[in-house]
C-alpha cells in the first residue's frame, strides 16, 4: 500500500512539473507569438518566433491589453476561439527569428473555418472596456460568423477581410455573418481598409432568411467609422420563404452614428 502511495505522489509531481514546463501562465504575457498551425496540446513558451503558442493558448496567456503576433499564411481553425480580454491581434508576420516584426511577402493571416460546424464563430471577443484591435487577418468560411465583438469594448479593425462566412443555412436569425458588433453609448468602432465579400446565406430552406447585416451588423456605438472599406455581394441568395424578412442583407446599423469615407 505504501508503495502505491509513493507511486501516486510521483505521478502527481510529474503532472505538476509538466504544467510548469508549459512556460506560460494565464493573463501573464504582454506579447505572445503564434503559429496557428500548432494545436493547443503543443507545449511552448510563446515569447519569440522560435517557440510559438497555438492561437487558443495565446488567447489565454496574453494579458488584457497585450498583443498577439501571428505568422502569415492560411491556417485551419482548431475550433471556435474566444476571449474575454481586450487585446491586439496582428497577423501577416514572416516569423523568421527572435521577435522580429518583419512582414511576410503576402502579409495576411487567414483563419479558415473550412465550413466546420464546430467553428460557429471563428473568434468571439466579449469585454466591457479597453480596445480590441485586429489587423491583417482574414476570417474565412466560418459556419455562422467570422468575428463577434460584444460587451462595450472599443473596436479597431484594419486591413482585415471577411469572406464566405455564412455556410449554415439551417441556423435561423444569425445576424452579422461576417462581422457582428455590439457596443455601448461610450464605445466606438473603427473599420478601415477592410473587405466583406460573399458572406451569403444560402436561403434554400423555408424561413432561412431573417439574417440582418450579413456583411456587417453594428449596434449601439457612440460612433462607427468606416474608411476605405468594401462590401461586395453580402446577403441572402436563394428562394427560401424567409428571405423577405431580412431588414438589411448587406449592412445593418442601429443606434450608431456613422462616418463613412472612401
Secondary structure, DSSP 4 states (H G I P E B T S, - for coil): -HHHHHHHHHHHHHHHHHHHHT---TT-EEEEEE-TTS-TTS----SSGGG-B-HHHHHHHEEEEEEEEEE-EEEE-SS-EEESS--EEEEEE---STT--PBPSS--EEEE-TT-TT-SEEEEEE-SSSEEEEESEEEE--SSEEEEEESS-EEEEES-EEES----SSSTT---SSEEEE--TT-EEEEES-EEE--EEE--STT------SSEEEEEEEEEEEES-EEES-EEES--TTGGG-S-SSEEEEEEEEEEE-
